[in-house]
């Protein structure tokens, strides 16, 4: 039998990241604008990949 394809981890919103790191939404936005925290754009929405957040935290 073949394995079903694995699903990629869910993308995080800016409020999700702020809650996880216990910082303000403004702080997360500053990290994004400065280029420190990479994002993915889906139309007008901004999302953060969990792997990018892990790299940022290291």
CHARMM internal coordinates of N, CA and C (Angstrom, degrees):
IC EDIT
DIST 1 N 1 CA 1.4541
DIST 1 CA 1 C 1.5222
ANGL 1 N 1 CA 1 C 109.79
DIST 1 C 2 N 1.3073
ANGL 1 CA 1 C 2 N 114.90
DIHE 1 N 1 CA 1 C 2 N 145.61
DIST 2 N 2 CA 1.4600
ANGL 1 C 2 N 2 CA 118.34
DIHE 1 CA 1 C 2 N 2 CA 177.00
DIST 2 CA 2 C 1.5218
ANGL 2 N 2 CA 2 C 109.49
DIHE 1 C 2 N 2 CA 2 C -93.04
DIST 2 C 3 N 1.3230
ANGL 2 CA 2 C 3 N 114.40
DIHE 2 N 2 CA 2 C 3 N 150.07
DIST 3 N 3 CA 1.4590
ANGL 2 C 3 N 3 CA 120.16
DIHE 2 CA 2 C 3 N 3 CA 179.00
DIST 3 CA 3 C 1.5217
ANGL 3 N 3 CA 3 C 109.31
DIHE 2 C 3 N 3 CA 3 C -77.79
DIST 3 C 4 N 1.3194
ANGL 3 CA 3 C 4 N 117.70
DIHE 3 N 3 CA 3 C 4 N 141.29
DIST 4 N 4 CA 1.4625
ANGL 3 C 4 N 4 CA 118.52
DIHE 3 CA 3 C 4 N 4 CA 175.25
DIST 4 CA 4 C 1.5321
ANGL 4 N 4 CA 4 C 108.70
DIHE 3 C 4 N 4 CA 4 C -67.78
DIST 4 C 5 N 1.3255
ANGL 4 CA 4 C 5 N 117.25
DIHE 4 N 4 CA 4 C 5 N 150.45
DIST 5 N 5 CA 1.4627
ANGL 4 C 5 N 5 CA 118.56
DIHE 4 CA 4 C 5 N 5 CA -179.60
DIST 5 CA 5 C 1.5317
ANGL 5 N 5 CA 5 C 110.58
DIHE 4 C 5 N 5 CA 5 C -62.21
DIST 5 C 6 N 1.3105
ANGL 5 CA 5 C 6 N 115.59
DIHE 5 N 5 CA 5 C 6 N 140.19
DIST 6 N 6 CA 1.4631
ANGL 5 C 6 N 6 CA 118.54
DIHE 5 CA 5 C 6 N 6 CA -179.70
DIST 6 CA 6 C 1.5252
ANGL 6 N 6 CA 6 C 109.31
DIHE 5 C 6 N 6 CA 6 C -78.75
DIST 6 C 7 N 1.3081
ANGL 6 CA 6 C 7 N 115.18
DIHE 6 N 6 CA 6 C 7 N 146.53
DIST 7 N 7 CA 1.4579
ANGL 6 C 7 N 7 CA 120.44
DIHE 6 CA 6 C 7 N 7 CA 179.50
DIST 7 CA 7 C 1.5183
ANGL 7 N 7 CA 7 C 109.12
DIHE 6 C 7 N 7 CA 7 C -85.89
DIST 7 C 8 N 1.3171
ANGL 7 CA 7 C 8 N 116.69
DIHE 7 N 7 CA 7 C 8 N 139.59
DIST 8 N 8 CA 1.4647
ANGL 7 C 8 N 8 CA 118.15
DIHE 7 CA 7 C 8 N 8 CA 176.03
DIST 8 CA 8 C 1.5285
ANGL 8 N 8 CA 8 C 109.32
DIHE 7 C 8 N 8 CA 8 C -69.01
DIST 8 C 9 N 1.3227
ANGL 8 CA 8 C 9 N 117.42
DIHE 8 N 8 CA 8 C 9 N 154.92
DIST 9 N 9 CA 1.4657
ANGL 8 C 9 N 9 CA 118.61
DIHE 8 CA 8 C 9 N 9 CA 179.01
DIST 9 CA 9 C 1.5263
ANGL 9 N 9 CA 9 C 110.13
DIHE 8 C 9 N 9 CA 9 C -62.73
DIST 9 C 10 N 1.3116
ANGL 9 CA 9 C 10 N 115.53
DIHE 9 N 9 CA 9 C 10 N 148.38
DIST 10 N 10 CA 1.4628
ANGL 9 C 10 N 10 CA 120.79
DIHE 9 CA 9 C 10 N 10 CA -179.13
DIST 10 CA 10 C 1.5224
ANGL 10 N 10 CA 10 C 110.35
DIHE 9 C 10 N 10 CA 10 C -63.73
DIST 10 C 11 N 1.3087
ANGL 10 CA 10 C 11 N 115.76
DIHE 10 N 10 CA 10 C 11 N 142.61
DIST 11 N 11 CA 1.4599
ANGL 10 C 11 N 11 CA 120.69
DIHE 10 CA 10 C 11 N 11 CA 177.22
DIST 11 CA 11 C 1.5219
ANGL 11 N 11 CA 11 C 109.48
DIHE 10 C 11 N 11 CA 11 C -75.45
DIST 11 C 12 N 1.3060
ANGL 11 CA 11 C 12 N 116.49
DIHE 11 N 11 CA 11 C 12 N 148.37
DIST 12 N 12 CA 1.4614
ANGL 11 C 12 N 12 CA 122.45
DIHE 11 CA 11 C 12 N 12 CA -177.08
DIST 12 CA 12 C 1.5271
ANGL 12 N 12 CA 12 C 110.42
DIHE 11 C 12 N 12 CA 12 C -101.17
DIST 12 C 13 N 1.3149
ANGL 12 CA 12 C 13 N 116.04
DIHE 12 N 12 CA 12 C 13 N 146.62
DIST 13 N 13 CA 1.4547
ANGL 12 C 13 N 13 CA 120.90
DIHE 12 CA 12 C 13 N 13 CA 173.50
DIST 13 CA 13 C 1.5270
ANGL 13 N 13 CA 13 C 109.01
DIHE 12 C 13 N 13 CA 13 C -88.65
DIST 13 C 14 N 1.3166
ANGL 13 CA 13 C 14 N 116.20
DIHE 13 N 13 CA 13 C 14 N 168.30
DIST 14 N 14 CA 1.4654
ANGL 13 C 14 N 14 CA 120.15
DIHE 13 CA 13 C 14 N 14 CA 177.24
DIST 14 CA 14 C 1.5304
ANGL 14 N 14 CA 14 C 110.52
DIHE 13 C 14 N 14 CA 14 C -60.25
DIST 14 C 15 N 1.3448
ANGL 14 CA 14 C 15 N 119.20
DIHE 14 N 14 CA 14 C 15 N -45.58
DIST 15 N 15 CA 1.4770
ANGL 14 C 15 N 15 CA 118.14
DIHE 14 CA 14 C 15 N 15 CA 176.62
DIST 15 CA 15 C 1.5307
ANGL 15 N 15 CA 15 C 113.18
DIHE 14 C 15 N 15 CA 15 C -61.53
DIST 15 C 16 N 1.3423
ANGL 15 CA 15 C 16 N 117.58
DIHE 15 N 15 CA 15 C 16 N -34.14
DIST 16 N 16 CA 1.4779
ANGL 15 C 16 N 16 CA 120.45
DIHE 15 CA 15 C 16 N 16 CA 176.79
DIST 16 CA 16 C 1.5293
ANGL 16 N 16 CA 16 C 110.33
DIHE 15 C 16 N 16 CA 16 C -59.57
DIST 16 C 17 N 1.3293
ANGL 16 CA 16 C 17 N 115.72
DIHE 16 N 16 CA 16 C 17 N -46.99
DIST 17 N 17 CA 1.4692
ANGL 16 C 17 N 17 CA 120.77
DIHE 16 CA 16 C 17 N 17 CA -178.83
DIST 17 CA 17 C 1.5244
ANGL 17 N 17 CA 17 C 109.95
DIHE 16 C 17 N 17 CA 17 C -64.99
DIST 17 C 18 N 1.3269
ANGL 17 CA 17 C 18 N 116.90
DIHE 17 N 17 CA 17 C 18 N -43.46
DIST 18 N 18 CA 1.4671
ANGL 17 C 18 N 18 CA 120.65
DIHE 17 CA 17 C 18 N 18 CA 179.26
DIST 18 CA 18 C 1.5256
ANGL 18 N 18 CA 18 C 110.84
DIHE 17 C 18 N 18 CA 18 C -59.62
DIST 18 C 19 N 1.3261
ANGL 18 CA 18 C 19 N 116.98
DIHE 18 N 18 CA 18 C 19 N -43.12
DIST 19 N 19 CA 1.4707
ANGL 18 C 19 N 19 CA 120.76
DIHE 18 CA 18 C 19 N 19 CA 179.03
DIST 19 CA 19 C 1.5225
ANGL 19 N 19 CA 19 C 111.24
DIHE 18 C 19 N 19 CA 19 C -64.97
DIST 19 C 20 N 1.3185
ANGL 19 CA 19 C 20 N 117.15
DIHE 19 N 19 CA 19 C 20 N -44.97
DIST 20 N 20 CA 1.4735
ANGL 19 C 20 N 20 CA 120.63
DIHE 19 CA 19 C 20 N 20 CA -179.22
DIST 20 CA 20 C 1.5192
ANGL 20 N 20 CA 20 C 111.98
DIHE 19 C 20 N 20 CA 20 C -61.28
DIST 20 C 21 N 1.3299
ANGL 20 CA 20 C 21 N 116.85
DIHE 20 N 20 CA 20 C 21 N -39.23
DIST 21 N 21 CA 1.4667
ANGL 20 C 21 N 21 CA 120.38
DIHE 20 CA 20 C 21 N 21 CA -175.45
DIST 21 CA 21 C 1.5296
ANGL 21 N 21 CA 21 C 112.61
DIHE 20 C 21 N 21 CA 21 C -96.07
DIST 21 C 22 N 1.3061
ANGL 21 CA 21 C 22 N 116.32
DIHE 21 N 21 CA 21 C 22 N -2.11
DIST 22 N 22 CA 1.4631
ANGL 21 C 22 N 22 CA 122.74
DIHE 21 CA 21 C 22 N 22 CA -179.50
DIST 22 CA 22 C 1.5231
ANGL 22 N 22 CA 22 C 111.26
DIHE 21 C 22 N 22 CA 22 C 54.99
DIST 22 C 23 N 1.3323
ANGL 22 CA 22 C 23 N 114.83
DIHE 22 N 22 CA 22 C 23 N 50.28
DIST 23 N 23 CA 1.4623
ANGL 22 C 23 N 23 CA 122.31
DIHE 22 CA 22 C 23 N 23 CA 174.21
DIST 23 CA 23 C 1.5219
ANGL 23 N 23 CA 23 C 107.12
DIHE 22 C 23 N 23 CA 23 C -129.21
DIST 23 C 24 N 1.3213
ANGL 23 CA 23 C 24 N 116.04
DIHE 23 N 23 CA 23 C 24 N 172.03
DIST 24 N 24 CA 1.4565
ANGL 23 C 24 N 24 CA 119.14
DIHE 23 CA 23 C 24 N 24 CA -179.56
DIST 24 CA 24 C 1.5285
ANGL 24 N 24 CA 24 C 110.96
DIHE 23 C 24 N 24 CA 24 C -79.76
DIST 24 C 25 N 1.3154
ANGL 24 CA 24 C 25 N 115.17
DIHE 24 N 24 CA 24 C 25 N 160.73
DIST 25 N 25 CA 1.4553
ANGL 24 C 25 N 25 CA 121.13
DIHE 24 CA 24 C 25 N 25 CA 176.07
DIST 25 CA 25 C 1.5317
ANGL 25 N 25 CA 25 C 109.57
DIHE 24 C 25 N 25 CA 25 C -62.05
DIST 25 C 26 N 1.3262
ANGL 25 CA 25 C 26 N 116.94
DIHE 25 N 25 CA 25 C 26 N -36.87
DIST 26 N 26 CA 1.4727
ANGL 25 C 26 N 26 CA 120.90
DIHE 25 CA 25 C 26 N 26 CA 177.76
DIST 26 CA 26 C 1.5274
ANGL 26 N 26 CA 26 C 111.41
DIHE 25 C 26 N 26 CA 26 C -58.96
DIST 26 C 27 N 1.3137
ANGL 26 CA 26 C 27 N 116.49
DIHE 26 N 26 CA 26 C 27 N -40.25
DIST 27 N 27 CA 1.4644
ANGL 26 C 27 N 27 CA 120.78
DIHE 26 CA 26 C 27 N 27 CA 179.60
DIST 27 CA 27 C 1.5273
ANGL 27 N 27 CA 27 C 110.30
DIHE 26 C 27 N 27 CA 27 C -63.15
DIST 27 C 28 N 1.3279
ANGL 27 CA 27 C 28 N 116.97
DIHE 27 N 27 CA 27 C 28 N -44.73
DIST 28 N 28 CA 1.4646
ANGL 27 C 28 N 28 CA 120.73
DIHE 27 CA 27 C 28 N 28 CA 179.03
DIST 28 CA 28 C 1.5254
ANGL 28 N 28 CA 28 C 109.37
DIHE 27 C 28 N 28 CA 28 C -61.90
DIST 28 C 29 N 1.3225
ANGL 28 CA 28 C 29 N 117.49
DIHE 28 N 28 CA 28 C 29 N -42.80
DIST 29 N 29 CA 1.4691
ANGL 28 C 29 N 29 CA 120.83
DIHE 28 CA 28 C 29 N 29 CA 178.66
DIST 29 CA 29 C 1.5272
ANGL 29 N 29 CA 29 C 111.10
DIHE 28 C 29 N 29 CA 29 C -62.04
DIST 29 C 30 N 1.3226
ANGL 29 CA 29 C 30 N 117.66
DIHE 29 N 29 CA 29 C 30 N -37.86
DIST 30 N 30 CA 1.4734
ANGL 29 C 30 N 30 CA 120.79
DIHE 29 CA 29 C 30 N 30 CA 177.67
DIST 30 CA 30 C 1.5219
ANGL 30 N 30 CA 30 C 110.90
DIHE 29 C 30 N 30 CA 30 C -63.02
DIST 30 C 31 N 1.3353
ANGL 30 CA 30 C 31 N 116.92
DIHE 30 N 30 CA 30 C 31 N -41.92
DIST 31 N 31 CA 1.4658
ANGL 30 C 31 N 31 CA 120.81
DIHE 30 CA 30 C 31 N 31 CA 178.00
DIST 31 CA 31 C 1.5293
ANGL 31 N 31 CA 31 C 110.68
DIHE 30 C 31 N 31 CA 31 C -61.78
DIST 31 C 32 N 1.3413
ANGL 31 CA 31 C 32 N 115.72
DIHE 31 N 31 CA 31 C 32 N -38.23
DIST 32 N 32 CA 1.4668
ANGL 31 C 32 N 32 CA 120.06
DIHE 31 CA 31 C 32 N 32 CA 179.46
DIST 32 CA 32 C 1.5276
ANGL 32 N 32 CA 32 C 110.74
DIHE 31 C 32 N 32 CA 32 C -68.09
DIST 32 C 33 N 1.3265
ANGL 32 CA 32 C 33 N 116.77
DIHE 32 N 32 CA 32 C 33 N -47.85
DIST 33 N 33 CA 1.4735
ANGL 32 C 33 N 33 CA 120.94
DIHE 32 CA 32 C 33 N 33 CA -178.86
DIST 33 CA 33 C 1.5221
ANGL 33 N 33 CA 33 C 111.20
DIHE 32 C 33 N 33 CA 33 C -62.45
DIST 33 C 34 N 1.3300
ANGL 33 CA 33 C 34 N 117.38
DIHE 33 N 33 CA 33 C 34 N -37.05
DIST 34 N 34 CA 1.4657
ANGL 33 C 34 N 34 CA 120.79
DIHE 33 CA 33 C 34 N 34 CA -179.76
DIST 34 CA 34 C 1.5332
ANGL 34 N 34 CA 34 C 112.22
DIHE 33 C 34 N 34 CA 34 C -73.99
DIST 34 C 35 N 1.3359
ANGL 34 CA 34 C 35 N 116.65
DIHE 34 N 34 CA 34 C 35 N -12.77
DIST 35 N 35 CA 1.4595
ANGL 34 C 35 N 35 CA 120.48
DIHE 34 CA 34 C 35 N 35 CA -179.88
DIST 35 CA 35 C 1.5174
ANGL 35 N 35 CA 35 C 113.68
DIHE 34 C 35 N 35 CA 35 C 88.93
DIST 35 C 36 N 1.3252
ANGL 35 CA 35 C 36 N 117.22
DIHE 35 N 35 CA 35 C 36 N 2.01
DIST 36 N 36 CA 1.4639
ANGL 35 C 36 N 36 CA 120.86
DIHE 35 CA 35 C 36 N 36 CA -179.71
DIST 36 CA 36 C 1.5367
ANGL 36 N 36 CA 36 C 112.44
DIHE 35 C 36 N 36 CA 36 C -71.96
DIST 36 C 37 N 1.3257
ANGL 36 CA 36 C 37 N 116.56
DIHE 36 N 36 CA 36 C 37 N -32.71
DIST 37 N 37 CA 1.4678
ANGL 36 C 37 N 37 CA 121.48
DIHE 36 CA 36 C 37 N 37 CA -178.40
DIST 37 CA 37 C 1.5289
ANGL 37 N 37 CA 37 C 108.42
DIHE 36 C 37 N 37 CA 37 C -116.43
DIST 37 C 38 N 1.3450
ANGL 37 CA 37 C 38 N 117.45
DIHE 37 N 37 CA 37 C 38 N 108.63
DIST 38 N 38 CA 1.4693
ANGL 37 C 38 N 38 CA 120.83
DIHE 37 CA 37 C 38 N 38 CA -179.55
DIST 38 CA 38 C 1.5306
ANGL 38 N 38 CA 38 C 111.38
DIHE 37 C 38 N 38 CA 38 C -67.39
DIST 38 C 39 N 1.3162
ANGL 38 CA 38 C 39 N 115.82
DIHE 38 N 38 CA 38 C 39 N 150.02
DIST 39 N 39 CA 1.4588
ANGL 38 C 39 N 39 CA 121.47
DIHE 38 CA 38 C 39 N 39 CA 179.68
DIST 39 CA 39 C 1.5219
ANGL 39 N 39 CA 39 C 110.64
DIHE 38 C 39 N 39 CA 39 C -131.18
DIST 39 C 40 N 1.3191
ANGL 39 CA 39 C 40 N 113.35
DIHE 39 N 39 CA 39 C 40 N 167.05
DIST 40 N 40 CA 1.4622
ANGL 39 C 40 N 40 CA 122.30
DIHE 39 CA 39 C 40 N 40 CA 172.99
DIST 40 CA 40 C 1.5177
ANGL 40 N 40 CA 40 C 105.72
DIHE 39 C 40 N 40 CA 40 C -120.60
DIST 40 C 41 N 1.3228
ANGL 40 CA 40 C 41 N 116.56
DIHE 40 N 40 CA 40 C 41 N 133.08
DIST 41 N 41 CA 1.4641
ANGL 40 C 41 N 41 CA 119.97
DIHE 40 CA 40 C 41 N 41 CA 177.05
DIST 41 CA 41 C 1.5170
ANGL 41 N 41 CA 41 C 109.86
DIHE 40 C 41 N 41 CA 41 C -101.69
DIST 41 C 42 N 1.3165
ANGL 41 CA 41 C 42 N 115.64
DIHE 41 N 41 CA 41 C 42 N 130.27
DIST 42 N 42 CA 1.4582
ANGL 41 C 42 N 42 CA 122.55
DIHE 41 CA 41 C 42 N 42 CA 174.49
DIST 42 CA 42 C 1.5277
ANGL 42 N 42 CA 42 C 106.13
DIHE 41 C 42 N 42 CA 42 C -119.14
DIST 42 C 43 N 1.3195
ANGL 42 CA 42 C 43 N 115.56
DIHE 42 N 42 CA 42 C 43 N 90.70
DIST 43 N 43 CA 1.4609
ANGL 42 C 43 N 43 CA 119.09
DIHE 42 CA 42 C 43 N 43 CA -172.28
DIST 43 CA 43 C 1.5086
ANGL 43 N 43 CA 43 C 108.09
DIHE 42 C 43 N 43 CA 43 C 68.41
DIST 43 C 44 N 1.3166
ANGL 43 CA 43 C 44 N 117.13
DIHE 43 N 43 CA 43 C 44 N -120.86
DIST 44 N 44 CA 1.4647
ANGL 43 C 44 N 44 CA 121.20
DIHE 43 CA 43 C 44 N 44 CA 178.78
DIST 44 CA 44 C 1.5248
ANGL 44 N 44 CA 44 C 112.57
DIHE 43 C 44 N 44 CA 44 C -95.03
DIST 44 C 45 N 1.3147
ANGL 44 CA 44 C 45 N 116.31
DIHE 44 N 44 CA 44 C 45 N -2.74
DIST 45 N 45 CA 1.4598
ANGL 44 C 45 N 45 CA 120.67
DIHE 44 CA 44 C 45 N 45 CA -177.94
DIST 45 CA 45 C 1.5220
ANGL 45 N 45 CA 45 C 111.04
DIHE 44 C 45 N 45 CA 45 C -88.38
DIST 45 C 46 N 1.3241
ANGL 45 CA 45 C 46 N 115.11
DIHE 45 N 45 CA 45 C 46 N 143.79
DIST 46 N 46 CA 1.4662
ANGL 45 C 46 N 46 CA 121.35
DIHE 45 CA 45 C 46 N 46 CA 177.47
DIST 46 CA 46 C 1.5228
ANGL 46 N 46 CA 46 C 107.83
DIHE 45 C 46 N 46 CA 46 C -110.04
DIST 46 C 47 N 1.3297
ANGL 46 CA 46 C 47 N 115.53
DIHE 46 N 46 CA 46 C 47 N 131.48
DIST 47 N 47 CA 1.4644
ANGL 46 C 47 N 47 CA 121.18
DIHE 46 CA 46 C 47 N 47 CA 178.23
DIST 47 CA 47 C 1.5216
ANGL 47 N 47 CA 47 C 109.19
DIHE 46 C 47 N 47 CA 47 C -132.37
DIST 47 C 48 N 1.3190
ANGL 47 CA 47 C 48 N 115.44
DIHE 47 N 47 CA 47 C 48 N 155.37
DIST 48 N 48 CA 1.4668
ANGL 47 C 48 N 48 CA 121.82
DIHE 47 CA 47 C 48 N 48 CA 179.62
DIST 48 CA 48 C 1.5272
ANGL 48 N 48 CA 48 C 107.51
DIHE 47 C 48 N 48 CA 48 C -118.63
DIST 48 C 49 N 1.3282
ANGL 48 CA 48 C 49 N 115.94
DIHE 48 N 48 CA 48 C 49 N 131.83
DIST 49 N 49 CA 1.4598
ANGL 48 C 49 N 49 CA 120.15
DIHE 48 CA 48 C 49 N 49 CA 176.48
DIST 49 CA 49 C 1.5293
ANGL 49 N 49 CA 49 C 108.58
DIHE 48 C 49 N 49 CA 49 C -78.22
DIST 49 C 50 N 1.3350
ANGL 49 CA 49 C 50 N 117.69
DIHE 49 N 49 CA 49 C 50 N 136.76
DIST 50 N 50 CA 1.4663
ANGL 49 C 50 N 50 CA 120.02
DIHE 49 CA 49 C 50 N 50 CA 179.65
DIST 50 CA 50 C 1.5266
ANGL 50 N 50 CA 50 C 113.12
DIHE 49 C 50 N 50 CA 50 C -54.47
DIST 50 C 51 N 1.3400
ANGL 50 CA 50 C 51 N 117.92
DIHE 50 N 50 CA 50 C 51 N -37.15
DIST 51 N 51 CA 1.4699
ANGL 50 C 51 N 51 CA 119.69
DIHE 50 CA 50 C 51 N 51 CA 179.89
DIST 51 CA 51 C 1.5330
ANGL 51 N 51 CA 51 C 110.68
DIHE 50 C 51 N 51 CA 51 C -65.89
DIST 51 C 52 N 1.3349
ANGL 51 CA 51 C 52 N 117.71
DIHE 51 N 51 CA 51 C 52 N -34.98
DIST 52 N 52 CA 1.4666
ANGL 51 C 52 N 52 CA 120.54
DIHE 51 CA 51 C 52 N 52 CA 177.58
DIST 52 CA 52 C 1.5259
ANGL 52 N 52 CA 52 C 110.80
DIHE 51 C 52 N 52 CA 52 C -68.28
DIST 52 C 53 N 1.3336
ANGL 52 CA 52 C 53 N 116.66
DIHE 52 N 52 CA 52 C 53 N -36.54
DIST 53 N 53 CA 1.4656
ANGL 52 C 53 N 53 CA 120.03
DIHE 52 CA 52 C 53 N 53 CA 177.16
DIST 53 CA 53 C 1.5290
ANGL 53 N 53 CA 53 C 109.89
DIHE 52 C 53 N 53 CA 53 C -65.46
DIST 53 C 54 N 1.3349
ANGL 53 CA 53 C 54 N 117.33
DIHE 53 N 53 CA 53 C 54 N -41.84
DIST 54 N 54 CA 1.4716
ANGL 53 C 54 N 54 CA 120.90
DIHE 53 CA 53 C 54 N 54 CA 177.86
DIST 54 CA 54 C 1.5188
ANGL 54 N 54 CA 54 C 111.19
DIHE 53 C 54 N 54 CA 54 C -60.11
DIST 54 C 55 N 1.3335
ANGL 54 CA 54 C 55 N 116.30
DIHE 54 N 54 CA 54 C 55 N -44.73
DIST 55 N 55 CA 1.4665
ANGL 54 C 55 N 55 CA 120.60
DIHE 54 CA 54 C 55 N 55 CA 179.17
DIST 55 CA 55 C 1.5242
ANGL 55 N 55 CA 55 C 110.11
DIHE 54 C 55 N 55 CA 55 C -63.42
DIST 55 C 56 N 1.3072
ANGL 55 CA 55 C 56 N 116.95
DIHE 55 N 55 CA 55 C 56 N -42.90
DIST 56 N 56 CA 1.4706
ANGL 55 C 56 N 56 CA 121.76
DIHE 55 CA 55 C 56 N 56 CA 179.12
DIST 56 CA 56 C 1.5322
ANGL 56 N 56 CA 56 C 110.98
DIHE 55 C 56 N 56 CA 56 C -59.37
DIST 56 C 57 N 1.3157
ANGL 56 CA 56 C 57 N 116.71
DIHE 56 N 56 CA 56 C 57 N -39.35
DIST 57 N 57 CA 1.4679
ANGL 56 C 57 N 57 CA 120.63
DIHE 56 CA 56 C 57 N 57 CA -177.07
DIST 57 CA 57 C 1.5301
ANGL 57 N 57 CA 57 C 112.57
DIHE 56 C 57 N 57 CA 57 C -72.88
DIST 57 C 58 N 1.3220
ANGL 57 CA 57 C 58 N 117.37
DIHE 57 N 57 CA 57 C 58 N -19.77
DIST 58 N 58 CA 1.4738
ANGL 57 C 58 N 58 CA 120.48
DIHE 57 CA 57 C 58 N 58 CA 178.75
DIST 58 CA 58 C 1.4755
ANGL 58 N 58 CA 58 C 108.29
DIHE 57 C 58 N 58 CA 58 C -82.78
END
COOR INIT
IC SEED 1 N 1 CA 1 C
IC BUILD
